[in-house]
Amino acid sequence: MNPIILNNMRACALLLAGTGAVQAHDFWVQPVNYRVAPEALLPITLQVGHGPYRQRSPLPMRRITRFAAIAPNAQNVDLRSRLHLGEPADDGSLQLQQPGTYVVVLETDNQAQSHLPSIRFNDYLHAEGLTAVLAQRERTHKMDADGSESYSRHSKALVQVRAPRAESSSLVTQPVGMTLEIVPDIDPYATPRPTSLPVHVLFEGKPLTGALIKLTNLEHDAQPVETHRTDADGRSRFAMPDQGRWLLNVIWSQPLPQTRETDFETWFSSLSFGL
């Protein structure tokens, strides 16, 4: 075969494989339902990837640094004992008592690593809107070098325990102390339902400018339905979905010193809810 054609085929194969690697980074806590009766058993799974790459996450227990629910009365409930990762049906279960909206939080350490060939790493950076990292690689003449990152995960799920009457929860709109966090400016479960969903992104407690946020319908999740970059105040706005299960996710990355084992440290953050 012509060497030029063969090289082009190899490049295309790497690019397609890289797309799968990019999608496989997205991670979230998936309850069977986002609305549940008080004290009912609510199974959850930890999900990673989208479309044909979606699967149960193989996350080991030793990497989970926080798994908790923030109750409507602001009580912080440790849920680590409710996890049984890798079981056939689910990865754990919740049993929530107080009516209202709970913020279920899961975070990991930053000990996971990803090492990719240059074409796949650059494609991943393009797809996730990590333009600052791309600029840094161009500036240091490393666009043809393999890329590596250490990463951590920071995930929230909004679970509503049925109440006699619907009430908006102010806790939903407050940060929970994640390094990278998507914070809705309104409660998606508020009645009447708002027409738009404004959010802001915090990194180390401060507004993050220029981050790419994606809104994905988890029932048809091959591609996001809407994407926006945060403005100078770290804010963005999406159309409010009518129904279904939804995921907001954002990624941020920063270069590491040359003495470190990987080139960058990356934070993956998500917020899931169901209507």
N, C-alpha and C positions, 0 to 999 in steps of 0.2 A: 504494500500500500504506500502511496505517496507520503513521505515523512511529514509534510506540512499538514495534510489532511489528518494523519494519525495524531499529531500534536494537538490539532484543534479538537478532535474527538476526546482526547484525554482531558483537555481543559474544560470542555462542556461537562464531562462526567464529574470532574472535581467540583464544578460550580453547582451542579444539581445536588451532589452529595453535601456540599456546604449549605445549601438551602435547608436540607433536613436537619443539619447540625444546628443551624440558627433557630429553627422552630422548636427544637428539643430543649432549648434553654428555658422557655416559659414554664412556670411552675405555679400551682395554686392548691389551696385546700378546697375540696369538692364535697359538700354535704349531699346526701341523697335528696334532701329537700331544703330549701332556704326558709321555709315556714313550717313550724312544728308545734304540737300541743305541749303544754307544760309537763315536764318530767318524762316525756316520750323518749324512747331510745332513738338516737339519730346517727346512723352510720356515716362515716366519712372516708374518703380516699384522698391520697396525695397524687395529684396529676401533673404530668410534664409533657410538653409538646402539643402540636396541633395537627388536625387533619390526619393523614395516614401515619404520622409520627407520634400521635398521642398515645400515652401508656401510663400505667401506674408507675409512680416514681420509685426507684430502688434506694431511696435515701435511707442510710443507716441511722439507727437510734442515737449513736454516739455523737452525731453531728447536730442534733437538735438542741439548741440552747434555750428555747422558749416555746412552750405550747400552752396557751392560756385563753380564757374567755373573760372579757370585760363586760360585766353585767350591767343592766340598765341603771342600777343604783351605784355604779362606779366600782363595785367590788371586783377585785382581780382574782379569778379562780384558776389555780394551776391544774392543767388537764393532762400532764405527761403520763399519769397512771392510766389514762383512758386509751393510750396508743398501743397497738399490737401490729407493728408494721409487717407487711408482707403476707398477712393472712389471706386465704383464698377470696373471701367476699369483700373485705374492707381493711383499712389501716387503723381503725379505731372507731369510737362512738362517743357521742356527747349525750348528756342528760341535763337539760337546762330547765330551771324551775321558774324564775321570775318572769312574768309577762313583759314584753318589750323587745328591743333589738339588742342582741349581743354582738360584740366584735371579737371574733375568734382569730387569734394571732399565732403564727408559727414563724420562728426564725432559726437559722442555722449558723454554724461557725463559717469561717472563710478558708477552710482547709481543702475544699475541692479545687481541682485544677482542670483546665482545658488546654490542650495543645493541638494546634491546627496548622496545616500547610498554608503558605502565604495567600493563595487564591481563595481558600475557604475562609481564612480569618478576615481578609479584606471584604469579602462578600457579606460576612456576618456583621461587620462594622457598618457597612452601607445599609443593610436591611434594618438594623436597629437604630439607625440615625446617630451613631457615635462619631460624629464629625470631628470632635476634638481629638479623639484617638487617631483617626485617619490623618489628620493634619500633623500630629506628632510623628507618625510613622513616615510621612512624606518629608517632613522637616529633617528627620534623622536618617533619611535615605534607607529605610527599612521596609519599603513596600514589597520587596521580593523576599523578605525574610519570614520564616515561620513565626506564628504568633502564639503567645501563651498568656493565660490569666488565672489568678486565684479568685474564687467567687463565693458569695454567700447569698442566701435566699431570705426574703422578708415578705410574708404573705398575710393578708387579712381576708376574712369572709364575714359577711353580714348575715346573721341568722335571726329571724324574727320569731319569737315565741308568742303564740296567739294571745291577744288581749281582748277583753270585752269591747273595747273601742280602739280604733287606730290612733296612735300618738306618735308624733315625731320625736326622735331621740337626739338630744344635743351631743351625746357622747360619740355618735357616729361621725360628727364633724370635727372631732378633736384628735390630734396626733397621739399615737401610743408609744412613741419613743424609738421607732425604728431608724436605722441609719439612713435608709432611703424609703420614703413612704408616700403613698397616694392618699390624700385626705379629701373626701367629698365635702363640698361647701353646704350641701343640703342632704337630708336623709332621703335616699331613693325610695324608701317605703312610706314617705309622708303622704297624707291624704288631705286635700286632693293632690293627685300626682302632678309634679311640676313638668313643664314641657322641655326643660333642658337640665343637664347635669353638669354643673360647674365643679371643678376639682382644682386642687393645687398640689404640687410636689415639693417635698422637703428633703434636703440632703444634709445630714448632720444638724438638723433642726432649723435650717435656713432655706428660704425659697430657692429653687433650682431653675435656672434659666436655660432654655434651649433643649430640654429633654423631650424625647419623642414618646408620647403616650398613645397606646393602642386600645381600642374598644373592640372586643371580639364576642360574637354570639357563640356560646359554647355548644349549641346544638347544631351549628353549621360553621365549624371553626377552622376551616382551611386557610382563610384569610381574614384579617380584621375588617370590620365594617366602617370604621372611622379612625383616623389618626390625626393628632395635632401636636405641635410643639408648644412647650410652656413659654409664656411671655416673661418680661423682665421681673414680674412678681411671682414667677413660678406657677402661673395659673393657666387653665385651659377650660374649654367648654364643649360638651358633647350633647347631641340630641338624646332625650330621655327615651329609652326603649319602652315598648308597650308591654311586652311579656317575654318570658324565657329566662335563660340563665346566661349571665354576662360576666366578662372579665375585662378589667382594666390592668394593663401592665406597663412598666417602664424599666429601663436599664440605664445604669450610669457606670462609667469606668474612669480610672485615673492611672497614670503611669507609676510604676514602682522604681525604687533605686536599682541600679545595675547589680548590686550585691544580692538582690532577692532572687528566688528561684524562678519566678515568672515575670513577665514584662508589665502586666497591669493587674490592678485589683478591681473587680467588678461586683456590683450589687444588683440583684434582680428583685423587683418588688411588684406585687400584684394585689388587686382588690376584686373579690368576686361577690356577686349578689344575684338574687333571683326574683322575678316579678311574676 
